[in-house]
């Protein structure tokens, strides 16, 4: 009985010690300054702060999951726009469009089609190259596809807004609304992250 009691007590002490150490590490992580690399939140390079703590395969898997999750956010918007553009030619008012408006509609439709293809390209790439040790190249290629797809989506959304405004309020209003829409999307989707990247790179220099 005494031996069992000592063993139980030793296990309890070891478990408590391990728990205190984990708690201490957690507290240290949240109390260190933001500029300290140990905080995991303050390094200006973003994901690069975790590179030293992750194995290459773990980093690739994490970045691939992040990319796929981001594409899941973008795809529904593209699909809604694509579905809307598909049914437009079958509406009664489509016959009232001028030649230039139909050309503008077709350009919007083609841009949305390209954006859809680019956003779905990583899935096709991953399926075709499954378990062939090409995950690093696939991730870099898919990242480029996603960025270009966002660009085509911004153009397609802008053109759809211009076409709708032209039908409702006329060409002059449509141009103004289109320019405002395009400027807003470029600012939100491109200018902010690019400006942050430039600041981070200047800070590292």
NUNUTI-685730 format. One line per 10 residues: number of its first residue (from 1); their letters; for each residue x, y, z of N, C-alpha, C, O, CB. Coordinates in steps of 0.2 Angstrom, whole numbers, plus 5000, padded with zeros to 4 digits. Glycine has a CB too. Layout:
BEGIN
NUM> a> X Y Z X Y Z X Y Z X Y Z X Y Z; ...
***
This chain:
BEGIN
1> xxxxxxxxxx> 5004 4994 5000 5000 5000 5000 5004 5006 5000 5003 5011 4996 4995 5000 5006; 5010 5006 5004 5014 5012 5004 5017 5013 4998 5018 5019 4995 5019 5011 5010; 5020 5008 4994 5023 5008 4988 5018 5011 4983 5020 5016 4979 5025 5002 4985; 5012 5009 4983 5007 5011 4978 5005 5019 4980 5004 5023 4975 5000 5007 4979; 5005 5021 4986 5004 5028 4988 5009 5032 4985 5008 5038 4983 5003 5028 4995; 5016 5030 4986 5021 5034 4984 5021 5035 4976 5023 5040 4974 5028 5030 4986; 5020 5029 4973 5019 5030 4965 5014 5034 4963 5015 5038 4959 5018 5023 4962; 5008 5034 4966 5003 5039 4965 5005 5046 4966 5003 5050 4962 4996 5037 4968; 5008 5047 4972 5010 5054 4973 5015 5056 4969 5015 5062 4967 5013 5054 4980; 5020 5052 4966 5025 5054 4962 5022 5056 4955 5024 5061 4952 5030 5049 4961
11> xxxxxxxxxx> 5017 5052 4953 5014 5053 4946 5010 5060 4947 5010 5064 4942 5009 5048 4944; 5007 5061 4953 5003 5067 4954 5008 5073 4953 5006 5079 4951 4999 5067 4960; 5014 5073 4957 5018 5078 4957 5021 5080 4950 5022 5085 4948 5024 5077 4962; 5023 5074 4946 5025 5075 4939 5020 5079 4935 5021 5083 4931 5027 5069 4936; 5013 5076 4936 5008 5079 4932 5007 5087 4933 5006 5091 4929 5002 5076 4933; 5007 5088 4940 5007 5095 4942 5012 5100 4939 5011 5105 4937 5006 5096 4950; 5018 5097 4940 5024 5100 4937 5024 5102 4930 5025 5107 4927 5031 5097 4939; 5021 5097 4926 5021 5098 4919 5015 5103 4917 5016 5107 4913 5019 5091 4915; 5010 5103 4921 5005 5108 4920 5007 5115 4922 5005 5120 4918 4999 5106 4925; 5011 5116 4927 5014 5122 4929 5018 5125 4923 5018 5131 4922 5017 5122 4936
21> xxxxxxxxxx> 5022 5120 4921 5027 5122 4915 5023 5125 4909 5025 5130 4906 5032 5117 4913; 5018 5121 4907 5014 5123 4902 5010 5130 4903 5010 5134 4898 5009 5118 4900; 5008 5131 4909 5005 5137 4911 5010 5143 4910 5008 5148 4908 5001 5137 4918; 5016 5141 4913 5021 5147 4913 5023 5149 4906 5024 5155 4904 5027 5144 4916; 5023 5144 4901 5025 5145 4894 5019 5149 4891 5021 5154 4887 5026 5139 4890; 5013 5147 4893 5007 5151 4890 5007 5158 4892 5006 5163 4888 5001 5148 4892; 5009 5159 4899 5009 5166 4901 5015 5170 4898 5014 5176 4897 5010 5166 4909; 5020 5167 4898 5026 5170 4895 5025 5172 4887 5027 5178 4885 5032 5166 4895; 5021 5168 4884 5019 5170 4877 5015 5176 4876 5016 5180 4872 5016 5164 4874; 5010 5177 4881 5006 5182 4880 5008 5189 4884 5005 5194 4883 4999 5180 4883
31> xxxxxxxxxx> 5013 5188 4888 5016 5194 4892 5022 5197 4889 5024 5202 4890 5017 5192 4899; 5025 5193 4884 5031 5196 4881 5029 5202 4877 5024 5202 4874 5035 5191 4877; 5034 5206 4876 5032 5212 4871 5030 5210 4864 5032 5205 4862 5038 5217 4871; 5026 5214 4861 5024 5212 4854 5030 5212 4849 5030 5208 4845 5019 5217 4852; 5035 5216 4850 5041 5216 4846 5045 5210 4847 5050 5208 4843 5045 5222 4847; 5044 5206 4853 5048 5200 4854 5046 5194 4850 5040 5193 4849 5047 5198 4862; 5051 5191 4846 5049 5185 4842 5045 5180 4845 5041 5176 4842 5055 5182 4839; 5046 5179 4852 5042 5174 4856 5035 5175 4856 5031 5170 4857 5045 5173 4862; 5032 5181 4855 5025 5183 4856 5021 5179 4850 5015 5178 4851 5024 5190 4856; 5024 5178 4845 5021 5175 4839 5016 5180 4836 5012 5178 4831 5017 5169 4841
41> xxxxxxxxxx> 5016 5186 4838 5011 5191 4835 5014 5197 4832 5011 5201 4828 5006 5193 4840; 5021 5198 4834 5023 5205 4832 5028 5205 4827 5030 5211 4825 5026 5208 4838; 5030 5200 4824 5035 5200 4819 5032 5203 4812 5027 5200 4810 5038 5193 4817; 5035 5207 4809 5032 5211 4803 5032 5206 4797 5028 5208 4793 5036 5216 4802; 5035 5200 4797 5035 5196 4791 5029 5191 4791 5028 5187 4787 5041 5192 4791; 5025 5192 4796 5019 5188 4796 5020 5180 4797 5022 5179 4803 5015 5188 4789; 5019 5176 4793 5019 5169 4794 5026 5167 4795 5028 5161 4798 5016 5165 4788; 5031 5171 4793 5038 5169 4793 5041 5168 4800 5046 5164 4801 5042 5174 4790; 5037 5171 4805 5039 5170 4812 5039 5163 4814 5042 5161 4819 5035 5174 4817; 5034 5159 4811 5033 5152 4813 5038 5147 4809 5038 5141 4811 5026 5150 4812
51> xxxxxxxxxx> 5042 5149 4805 5046 5145 4800 5051 5141 4805 5052 5135 4803 5049 5149 4795; 5054 5144 4810 5059 5141 4814 5056 5136 4818 5059 5131 4821 5063 5146 4818; 5049 5136 4820 5046 5132 4824 5043 5126 4821 5040 5121 4824 5041 5135 4829; 5042 5126 4814 5038 5121 4811 5043 5117 4806 5048 5120 4803 5033 5124 4806; 5041 5111 4805 5045 5107 4800 5042 5109 4793 5037 5111 4793 5043 5099 4802; 5046 5108 4788 5044 5110 4781 5037 5107 4779 5033 5111 4777 5049 5108 4776; 5036 5101 4781 5030 5098 4779 5024 5101 4783 5019 5102 4780 5030 5090 4780; 5025 5102 4789 5020 5105 4793 5018 5112 4790 5012 5114 4790 5022 5106 4801; 5023 5116 4789 5022 5123 4786 5018 5122 4779 5014 5126 4778 5029 5126 4785; 5020 5118 4775 5017 5117 4769 5009 5115 4770 5005 5118 4766 5020 5112 4764
61> xxxxxxxxxx> 5008 5111 4774 5001 5108 4775 4997 5114 4778 4991 5115 4776 5001 5103 4780; 5000 5118 4783 4996 5124 4786 4995 5129 4780 4989 5132 4780 5000 5127 4791; 5000 5131 4776 4999 5136 4771 4994 5134 4766 4990 5138 4763 5005 5138 4768; 4994 5127 4764 4989 5124 4760 4982 5125 4762 4977 5127 4759 4991 5117 4758; 4981 5123 4769 4975 5124 4772 4972 5131 4772 4966 5132 4771 4975 5121 4779; 4977 5136 4774 4975 5143 4774 4973 5145 4767 4968 5149 4766 4981 5147 4776; 4976 5143 4762 4974 5145 4755 4968 5142 4753 4963 5146 4750 4980 5142 4750; 4966 5136 4755 4960 5133 4753 4954 5136 4757 4949 5137 4754 4960 5125 4754; 4955 5138 4763 4950 5141 4767 4949 5148 4764 4943 5150 4764 4952 5142 4774; 4954 5152 4761 4953 5158 4758 4949 5157 4752 4945 5162 4750 4959 5162 4757
71> xxxxxxxxxx> 4950 5152 4748 4947 5151 4742 4939 5149 4743 4935 5151 4739 4950 5145 4738; 4938 5146 4749 4931 5145 4750 4927 5151 4752 4921 5151 4751 4931 5140 4757; 4931 5156 4754 4927 5163 4755 4926 5166 4749 4921 5169 4748 4932 5167 4760; 4931 5166 4744 4930 5169 4738 4925 5166 4733 4922 5169 4729 4937 5170 4734; 4925 5159 4733 4922 5156 4727 4914 5157 4728 4911 5158 4722 4923 5148 4728; 4911 5157 4734 4904 5159 4733 4902 5165 4730 4897 5165 4726 4901 5159 4740; 4906 5170 4731 4904 5177 4728 4905 5176 4720 4901 5179 4716 4909 5182 4730; 4910 5173 4718 4911 5172 4711 4905 5168 4708 4903 5169 4702 4918 5168 4709; 4903 5162 4711 4898 5158 4709 4891 5162 4709 4887 5161 4704 4897 5152 4714; 4890 5166 4713 4883 5170 4713 4883 5175 4707 4878 5175 4703 4882 5174 4720
81> xxxxxxxxxx> 4889 5178 4706 4890 5182 4700 4889 5179 4694 4886 5181 4689 4896 5186 4700; 4892 5173 4693 4892 5169 4687 4885 5166 4686 4883 5166 4680 4897 5163 4688; 4882 5164 4691 4875 5162 4690 4870 5167 4688 4866 5166 4684 4872 5159 4697; 4871 5173 4691 4867 5179 4689 4868 5181 4681 4863 5182 4678 4869 5185 4693; 4875 5181 4679 4876 5182 4672 4874 5177 4667 4872 5178 4662 4884 5183 4671; 4873 5171 4670 4871 5165 4665 4863 5166 4664 4861 5165 4658 4872 5159 4669; 4859 5169 4668 4852 5169 4667 4850 5176 4664 4844 5176 4661 4848 5168 4674; 4855 5181 4664 4853 5187 4661 4851 5187 4654 4846 5190 4652 4859 5192 4661; 4854 5183 4649 4852 5183 4642 4845 5180 4641 4842 5181 4636 4857 5179 4638; 4842 5176 4646 4836 5173 4645 4830 5178 4648 4824 5176 4648 4836 5166 4649
91> xxxxxxxxxx> 4832 5183 4650 4827 5188 4653 4824 5192 4647 4827 5193 4642 4830 5193 4658; 4818 5195 4648 4815 5198 4643 4818 5205 4641 4819 5207 4635 4808 5200 4645; 4821 5208 4646 4824 5215 4645 4831 5214 4641 4833 5219 4639 4825 5219 4651; 4834 5208 4641 4840 5208 4638 4840 5210 4630 4845 5212 4627 4843 5201 4638; 4834 5209 4627 4834 5211 4620 4834 5218 4619 4835 5220 4613 4827 5208 4617; 4833 5222 4624 4833 5229 4624 4840 5232 4624 4841 5238 4623 4828 5232 4629; 4845 5228 4626 4852 5231 4627 4854 5233 4620 4853 5230 4615 4856 5225 4630; 4858 5238 4620 4862 5240 4614 4868 5235 4612 4870 5231 4616 4864 5247 4615; 4871 5236 4607 4877 5232 4605 4882 5233 4610 4886 5228 4611 4879 5234 4598; 4884 5239 4612 4889 5241 4616 4888 5238 4623 4892 5235 4627 4891 5248 4617
101> xxxxxxxxxx> 4881 5238 4625 4880 5235 4632 4880 5227 4632 4882 5224 4637 4873 5237 4634; 4879 5224 4626 4879 5217 4626 4887 5215 4626 4889 5210 4629 4876 5214 4619; 4891 5219 4622 4898 5218 4622 4901 5218 4629 4905 5215 4632 4902 5223 4618; 4898 5224 4633 4901 5225 4640 4898 5219 4644 4902 5216 4649 4898 5231 4643; 4892 5216 4643 4890 5211 4647 4894 5204 4646 4896 5201 4650 4883 5209 4645; 4896 5203 4639 4900 5198 4637 4907 5198 4641 4909 5193 4643 4900 5197 4630; 4910 5204 4641 4916 5205 4644 4916 5203 4652 4920 5200 4654 4919 5212 4643; 4910 5205 4655 4909 5204 4662 4909 5196 4663 4911 5193 4667 4903 5207 4664; 4905 5193 4658 4904 5186 4659 4911 5182 4658 4912 5177 4661 4899 5183 4653; 4915 5184 4653 4921 5181 4652 4926 5182 4658 4929 5177 4660 4924 5183 4645
111> xxxxxxxxxx> 4926 5188 4661 4930 5189 4666 4928 5185 4672 4932 5183 4676 4930 5197 4668; 4922 5184 4673 4919 5180 4679 4921 5173 4678 4923 5169 4682 4912 5181 4680; 4921 5170 4671 4923 5164 4670 4930 5162 4671 4932 5157 4674 4921 5162 4662; 4934 5167 4669 4941 5166 4671 4943 5166 4678 4947 5162 4681 4945 5172 4667; 4940 5171 4682 4940 5171 4689 4938 5164 4692 4942 5162 4697 4936 5177 4692; 4933 5161 4690 4931 5155 4693 4936 5150 4691 4937 5146 4696 4924 5153 4690; 4938 5149 4685 4943 5145 4683 4950 5145 4687 4953 5140 4689 4945 5145 4676; 4952 5151 4689 4958 5152 4693 4957 5150 4700 4962 5148 4703 4960 5160 4692; 4951 5152 4703 4950 5150 4710 4949 5142 4710 4951 5140 4716 4944 5153 4712; 4947 5139 4705 4947 5132 4706 4953 5128 4704 4953 5122 4704 4941 5129 4702
121> xxxxxxxxxx> 4958 5131 4701 4964 5128 4698 4968 5125 4704 4970 5119 4702 4968 5133 4695; 4968 5128 4710 4972 5124 4715 4969 5117 4716 4973 5112 4718 4972 5128 4721; 4963 5116 4716 4959 5110 4718 4961 5105 4712 4963 5099 4714 4952 5111 4718; 4961 5107 4706 4962 5102 4701 4970 5101 4701 4972 5095 4700 4961 5106 4694; 4974 5106 4702 4981 5104 4703 4983 5099 4708 4987 5094 4707 4985 5111 4704; 4980 5100 4714 4981 5096 4719 4978 5089 4718 4982 5084 4720 4977 5098 4726; 4973 5088 4715 4970 5081 4713 4975 5078 4708 4976 5072 4709 4963 5082 4710; 4977 5081 4703 4981 5078 4698 4988 5076 4700 4991 5071 4698 4982 5083 4691; 4991 5081 4704 4997 5079 4707 4997 5076 4714 5002 5077 4718 5001 5086 4707; 4992 5073 4716 4991 5070 4723 4997 5065 4724 4998 5060 4720 4984 5067 4723
131> xxxxxxxxxx> 5000 5066 4730 5005 5062 4732 5011 5061 4728 5014 5056 4727 5003 5055 4734; 5013 5066 4724 5019 5066 4720 5024 5071 4722 5029 5072 4718 5016 5068 4713; 5024 5073 4728 5029 5077 4731 5030 5084 4728 5036 5086 4728 5036 5073 4730; 5025 5087 4725 5025 5093 4722 5021 5099 4726 5019 5103 4723 5022 5093 4715; 5021 5098 4732 5016 5102 4736 5019 5109 4736 5015 5114 4736 5015 5100 4743; 5026 5110 4737 5029 5117 4737 5027 5121 4731 5025 5127 4731 5036 5116 4738; 5029 5118 4725 5027 5121 4719 5020 5122 4718 5018 5128 4715 5030 5117 4713; 5016 5118 4720 5008 5118 4719 5006 5124 4723 5002 5128 4721 5005 5112 4721; 5009 5125 4729 5007 5130 4734 5009 5137 4731 5004 5142 4731 5010 5130 4740; 5015 5138 4728 5017 5144 4725 5012 5146 4718 5010 5151 4717 5024 5144 4723
141> xxxxxxxxxx> 5011 5141 4714 5007 5142 4708 5000 5143 4710 4997 5148 4707 5007 5135 4704; 4997 5140 4715 4990 5141 4717 4990 5148 4720 4985 5152 4719 4988 5136 4722; 4995 5151 4724 4995 5157 4726 4994 5163 4721 4991 5167 4721 5001 5159 4731; 4998 5161 4715 4998 5166 4709 4991 5166 4706 4988 5171 4704 5003 5164 4704; 4988 5160 4705 4982 5159 4703 4976 5163 4707 4972 5166 4704 4980 5151 4702; 4977 5162 4713 4972 5166 4718 4973 5173 4717 4968 5177 4717 4973 5164 4725; 4979 5176 4717 4980 5183 4716 4977 5186 4709 4973 5191 4709 4987 5185 4717; 4979 5182 4704 4976 5184 4697 4968 5184 4697 4965 5188 4694 4979 5180 4692; 4966 5178 4700 4959 5177 4701 4955 5183 4704 4950 5185 4702 4957 5171 4704; 4958 5185 4710 4955 5191 4713 4955 5197 4709 4950 5201 4709 4959 5193 4720
151> xxxxxxxxxx> 4960 5198 4705 4960 5204 4700 4955 5203 4695 4951 5208 4694 4967 5204 4696; 4954 5197 4692 4948 5197 4687 4942 5197 4691 4937 5200 4687 4949 5190 4684; 4941 5195 4697 4935 5196 4700 4933 5204 4701 4928 5206 4701 4935 5192 4707; 4938 5207 4703 4937 5215 4704 4935 5218 4698 4931 5222 4698 4944 5218 4707; 4938 5216 4692 4936 5219 4686 4929 5217 4684 4925 5221 4681 4941 5216 4680; 4927 5210 4685 4920 5208 4684 4915 5211 4688 4910 5213 4685 4920 5200 4684; 4916 5212 4694 4912 5215 4699 4911 5223 4696 4905 5225 4696 4914 5215 4706; 4916 5226 4695 4916 5233 4692 4911 5233 4686 4907 5238 4685 4923 5236 4691; 4913 5229 4681 4909 5229 4675 4902 5228 4676 4897 5230 4673 4912 5224 4670; 4900 5223 4681 4893 5221 4682 4890 5227 4685 4884 5229 4683 4893 5215 4687
161> xxxxxxxxxx> 4893 5231 4689 4890 5237 4692 4889 5242 4687 4884 5246 4687 4895 5240 4698; 4894 5243 4683 4893 5248 4677 4887 5246 4673 4883 5251 4671 4900 5249 4673; 4887 5240 4671 4881 5238 4667 4874 5239 4670 4870 5242 4667 4882 5231 4665; 4874 5238 4676 4868 5239 4680 4866 5246 4681 4860 5248 4679 4868 5235 4687; 4871 5250 4682 4870 5257 4683 4868 5260 4676 4864 5265 4676 4876 5261 4686; 4871 5258 4671 4870 5261 4664 4862 5259 4663 4859 5264 4660 4874 5258 4659; 4860 5254 4664 4853 5252 4663 4848 5256 4667 4843 5258 4665 4851 5245 4664; 4850 5258 4673 4846 5261 4678 4846 5269 4677 4841 5272 4677 4847 5259 4685; 4852 5272 4676 4853 5279 4677 4857 5282 4671 4857 5288 4671 4857 5280 4683; 4859 5278 4666 4863 5281 4661 4870 5280 4661 4873 5278 4666 4861 5288 4660
171> xxxxxxxxxx> 4874 5282 4656 4881 5280 4655 4885 5285 4660 4890 5282 4663 4883 5281 4648; 4883 5291 4660 4887 5295 4664 4888 5293 4672 4893 5293 4675 4885 5303 4664; 4882 5292 4674 4882 5289 4681 4885 5282 4682 4889 5281 4687 4874 5289 4684; 4884 5278 4677 4887 5272 4677 4895 5272 4677 4898 5268 4681 4885 5268 4671; 4898 5277 4673 4905 5278 4673 4908 5280 4680 4913 5277 4683 4907 5283 4668; 4904 5285 4683 4906 5287 4690 4906 5282 4695 4910 5281 4699 4902 5293 4692; 4900 5278 4695 4899 5272 4700 4905 5267 4699 4907 5264 4703 4892 5270 4699; 4906 5266 4692 4911 5260 4691 4918 5262 4693 4921 5258 4696 4911 5259 4683; 4920 5269 4692 4926 5271 4694 4927 5270 4702 4932 5268 4705 4928 5278 4692; 4922 5272 4705 4922 5272 4713 4922 5265 4715 4925 5263 4720 4915 5276 4716
181> xxxxxxxxxx> 4918 5260 4712 4918 5253 4714 4925 5250 4713 4928 5247 4717 4913 5249 4710; 4928 5252 4707 4935 5249 4705 4940 5252 4710 4944 5248 4712 4937 5251 4698; 4940 5258 4712 4945 5261 4716 4944 5258 4723 4949 5256 4727 4944 5269 4717; 4938 5257 4725 4937 5254 4732 4939 5247 4732 4943 5245 4737 4929 5254 4734; 4938 5243 4727 4940 5236 4727 4948 5235 4727 4951 5231 4730 4937 5232 4721; 4951 5240 4723 4958 5240 4722 4961 5242 4729 4966 5239 4731 4961 5244 4717; 4958 5246 4732 4961 5249 4739 4960 5243 4744 4965 5242 4748 4957 5255 4741; 4954 5240 4744 4953 5235 4750 4957 5228 4748 4960 5226 4753 4946 5233 4750; 4957 5226 4742 4960 5220 4740 4967 5220 4739 4971 5215 4740 4956 5217 4735; 4970 5226 4737 4977 5226 4734 4981 5231 4738 4986 5230 4740 4977 5227 4727
191> xxxxxxxxxx> 4979 5237 4738 4983 5243 4741 4984 5242 4748 4990 5243 4750 4979 5249 4740; 4980 5240 4752 4981 5239 4759 4986 5234 4761 4991 5235 4764 4975 5237 4763; 4986 5227 4758 4991 5222 4760 4998 5224 4756 5003 5223 4759 4989 5216 4757; 4998 5227 4750 5004 5229 4747 5007 5234 4751 5014 5234 4752 5003 5231 4740; 5004 5239 4753 5007 5245 4757 5010 5242 4764 5015 5244 4766 5002 5250 4759; 5006 5237 4767 5009 5234 4773 5015 5230 4772 5020 5230 4776 5003 5230 4776; 5015 5227 4766 5021 5223 4764 5027 5227 4763 5033 5226 4765 5020 5219 4758; 5026 5233 4760 5031 5238 4759 5034 5241 4765 5040 5241 4766 5029 5244 4754; 5029 5242 4770 5032 5245 4776 5036 5240 4780 5041 5241 4783 5026 5247 4781; 5033 5233 4780 5037 5228 4783 5044 5227 4781 5049 5226 4784 5033 5221 4783
201> xxxxx> 5045 5227 4774 5051 5226 4771 5056 5232 4772 5062 5231 4773 5050 5226 4763; 5053 5238 4773 5057 5244 4774 5059 5243 4782 5065 5245 4784 5053 5250 4773; 5055 5241 4786 5057 5240 4793 5062 5235 4794 5067 5235 4798 5051 5238 4797; 5062 5229 4790 5068 5224 4790 5074 5227 4788 5080 5225 4790 5066 5218 4786; 5074 5232 4783 5080 5235 4781 5083 5239 4786 5089 5242 4785 5079 5239 4774
***
